[in-house]
Amino acid sequence: MHRLLAMGVVGVCFGFVLHRIGLVSAHEIERMFLLSDLRIPLTLITTAAILIPFYLSRADQPDPIRMLITWRTVVGATLFGAGWVLCGVCPLTVLPQIGSGYLPGLLALAGVCVGILLHQGIQKRWLPGESVLYRD
Amino acid sequence: MSASFQYWPFWAGSVALAAVAMLYYAITKRPIGISKSYDRVLRSRRPDCDSLRMEDDRSVREAALLLATQADFGWQFPSGQTPDKEVCIALPKLAKRPHLRWSHHAMLLTGLLLGGMLSAALGGRLSADVLPAKEHVHHFGNGALSWLVLFTGGLLSGFGARLAKGSESGPALVGAHRVCRPSVMASAVLFAAGIITAHLCFGRT
């Protein structure tokens, strides 16, 4: 029960921060990818500078299967980047965007859900050996 | 959201994002990953049940222990190969991670929604916008194309996120920070694809 509440608190904090740094704004995302405003990339890079020592100090993450670079990494990231630009949001930012009152985001959320369900179907049918990577 | 909204400066956003990632890690012993939560919430079957059966299989347990120990010492699994399915299942248990249920993932996603709502309310920007943003309308018009692009963009990002094993909360916010090669690669590719797409779609308008 405590963990359930804690997850809710993390979600609220995450959504709050994402909204405040502008990652839920399609306008800011467009400016970021057009390289006309580097505030968000700078935010992500600075976050990396803070988190790299934190994660490297954690030795309890034995996950060697995630070290494989496959065609899925490249194709998936390409589709993801293109989709993020087109609708201005990604699976992470669409929820706080809807929460802030931007209702067209519901259509993007529907797209995200369909995309994930599509992937589940494809994975189950054609990539069954890799399904284990997603157990969590 | 209006472009005139006063966003946090990069340093404040960085500290806040890092704090959220650390908080998530402290609770779950996992790096944060939102597309994984979507996948779990949308998955009808219960994959967690399988992991309970490995407790009785001594060989699997030993193989997973060996793999985990080797990983701690920097050994990487040979390119193109993956450990046995049972060993993969055993690894998270060996890391002594708390079990996350469907409800945990659902609560995280609900929290994200409420967090955006809270921020907009405190910033005096909470309002119901029914029409797409003016920038989106400027590029794609006010007709069916505009809505189709919204849906298709969401579909591509959702599908791509799972195919690449994570949305930007995974590779860009967490994976690259763990100096994990696929995450660094995924971050680079997604930003390159985004920049190219943005210049193709919006560059001349």
Interface residues (C-beta under 8 A of the other chain):
Chain A: R3 L4 L5 A6 M7 G8 V9 V10 G11 V12 C13 F14 G15 F16 V17 L18 H19 R20 I21 G22 V24 S25 A26 H27 E28 E30 F33 L34 L35 R39 I40 P41 L42 T43 L44 T46 T47 A48 A49 I50 L51 I52 F54 Y55 L56 R58 A59 D60 Q61 P62 D63 P64 I65 R66 M67 L68 I69 T70 R72 T73 V74 V75 G76 A77 T78 L79 F80 G81 A82 G83 W84 V85 L86 C87 G88 V89 C90 P91 L92 V94 L95 P96 Q97 I98 G99 S100 G101 Y102 L103 P104 L107 A108 L109 A110 G111 V112 C113 V114 G115 I116 L117 L118 H119 Q120 Q123 G129 E130 V132 L133 Y134 R135 D136
Chain B: M1 A3 F5 Y7 W8 P9 F10 W11 G13 S14 V15 A16 L17 A18 A19 V20 A21 M22 L23 Y24 Y25 I27 T28 K29 R30 P31 I32 G33 I34 S35 K36 Y38 D39 R40 L42 R43 P47 D48 D50 S51 L67 A68 T69 Q70 A71 D72 W75 Q76 F77 S79 G80 T82 P83 K85 C88 I89 L91 P92 L94 A95 K96 P98 L100 S103 H104 H105 M107 L108 L109 T110 G111 L112 L113 L114 G115 G116 M117 L118 S119 A120 G123 R125 L126 S127 A128 D129 V130 L131 P132 A133 E135 H136 W147 V149 L150 F151 T152 G153 G154 L155 L156 S157 G158 F159 G160 A161 R162 L163 A164 K165 S167 E168 S169 P171 A172 L173 V174 G175 A176 H177 R178 V179 C180 R181 P182 S183 M185 A186 S187 V189 L190 F191 A192 A193 G194 I195 T197 A198 H199 C201 F202 G203
